[in-house]
Amino acid sequence: MKRFIALFVVLGAALMTAPGIIGYQVESYYQGLMRQFVKGGVEVVSQDYQRHWFGAEGHTDFLVKVPVGSDRKKIESVRFSLTSHIVHGPLTGEGLKLADIRSEVRVQGEALPPDYAALIRTLVAIDGQGETEVDFPATELPASGNHPAVSFGGVSGKVRFDSTFEQVDAQFALPTLRFVQDGKTLLEVGSMRLDSHSTKDVSGLTLGGGQFAIDRIALQDSKRDTRIEIDQLGIEAESRAQASKASASVRYRLQQLALNDTVYGPADIQMGVANLPPKTLLQIQRSIEEINAQQLSEEKKGMALLSVLMGNAPALIKGDPLVTIDKLSIQTPDGLIDGKLSVQSVGLEWGEIGNAPAVLQKLLADASLQMPKKLFLLLLRQKTAADLQRQFAQRKLAQPDSDMPSAEQLNEMAGTLAERQLGLLLEQEILVVDGQYIATQAILKDGLLSVNGKTIPLPTPTQ
């Protein structure tokens, strides 16, 4: 009997002591969760963690910088906070767990709307694996000032992760979202879904992919009298690594895009990149995480990213990278755009980049394109008009007394030049006419360029 009493005393002491010991482990785990936000580019403004014996309270303020405006140069900062109520294991309301974490989100210090019952609950198993359940109920926000009324269909989802956050799977769904002002629907989104997965390989490189889909998007611009409707938009992406090479692919699909009364679609675009060295990608990945953690301005961040890419470019080129557009299929009102592209460098060195003839000797390329002649001429006219506009603007700076052409004169000149350029391309057989379509096919190999079966001279490398 004494042995049983002693056993119960030991078990009781263990159960009373365990939450305090586990508390240190849970705090470290919680800090790891917060670091995931920082890696994603979110700035941590302040953080407070109060650990108690049987639980803890965590409060973290974040700052998200969002580009706004048509040119996206203006930055607005949105402050939100995450308050977490933590129960230490091993015994929780859900059984044997390392921790039970319930979190509340507030934006600019307030819930949206007040007393909004959003659920963010994370259960951490004894082995450190966890699952976060997210449930933002549907709600209606009335119009206020210049802000439109919002009809929010709610968001539900789950995120599963291992103890080191090296494997993460996520699924989210948003049934509906609608913005209404003065009785008019400005934006409507129907059935948005996200399913993603990521994992780290033995080198530490994060790989993964997923699917993102939206059944319908409707956008109304009353000032410009423009309405855009998109049906069945889907994006699929995947990255993988084998031996000493990594690759990635992405596919964009669209059933229909209606711009007022003009309808485009269906569209299917598939692209890929291969022969990338995993070690170099890992360096780029870590550099990007460091850049995100520094909370730089958009301009400085762009410069930093460019510097990272340029610094790793020699190693990327050594792998003989391959870039492909495996499928380009877009139905337009004038006909189908169809094309493919494959470009690969073989044995190219970074020091040869400035030597165009040497680069051409070490490139393999195969491209084909077919599109409606009417559409090609329209695009060529638009490009020519933009070039003329820039040239006249530069002349005006140099000669303030010079005249600028009117819009009608500019369009007339652009149309004439575009027709002339198209005729020249057809005469040189760089383009060929096939009924109502313009087509071309080009192959570059061993420094020789063949366009539509005709060899075109290229500059030879200097000795």
Number of C-alpha atoms within 10 A of each C-alpha: 6 7 8 9 10 11 12 12 12 12 12 12 11 11 14 14 13 17 23 18 14 19 23 15 15 26 19 10 18 17 13 14 13 16 14 13 15 18 17 12 20 19 20 20 12 11 15 11 15 10 17 15 16 19 20 18 18 19 16 17 20 20 20 16 18 13 14 11 9 7 7 10 13 12 14 13 11 12 17 19 23 17 19 22 15 25 25 28 27 19 17 14 10 10 11 13 21 25 30 25 23 18 19 17 20 18 16 13 11 13 16 16 13 8 8 16 14 19 17 20 20 21 22 25 19 15 10 18 17 21 18 19 18 19 18 17 14 17 14 13 14 13 14 9 6 7 12 19 20 19 17 19 20 16 19 18 18 18 18 19 20 17 15 12 18 15 18 18 18 18 19 18 20 20 17 18 19 19 20 17 16 9 9 11 17 18 19 18 21 18 16 20 19 16 18 18 18 19 18 14 14 7 9 15 21 19 19 18 19 18 17 19 19 21 18 18 20 18 17 17 12 10 6 7 8 12 16 17 18 21 19 17 20 18 17 17 18 18 18 17 19 10 7 11 15 21 20 19 19 18 18 17 20 21 17 19 22 15 14 12 8 10 16 19 19 18 21 17 19 19 19 18 19 20 21 22 22 23 17 16 18 15 14 18 16 14 16 20 15 14 19 19 18 15 18 15 12 16 9 12 16 13 12 16 16 12 12 17 17 12 12 15 14 16 17 21 20 17 19 19 20 19 19 19 19 15 16 20 19 21 18 18 11 14 17 19 20 19 20 19 19 18 18 20 20 17 14 21 18 14 8 12 13 9 11 13 16 18 19 23 21 20 19 19 19 17 17 17 16 23 23 22 19 14 17 17 17 15 13 19 22 16 14 21 21 14 13 17 17 12 11 17 16 12 15 14 10 10 11 11 9 12 11 14 13 9 11 9 11 17 18 14 16 22 19 12 16 22 14 12 16 18 13 13 12 14 11 13 15 19 20 17 14 12 8 12 18 21 20 18 19 18 19 19 14 10 19 17 20 17 18 16 13 12 13 11 10 13 12 13 13 7 3
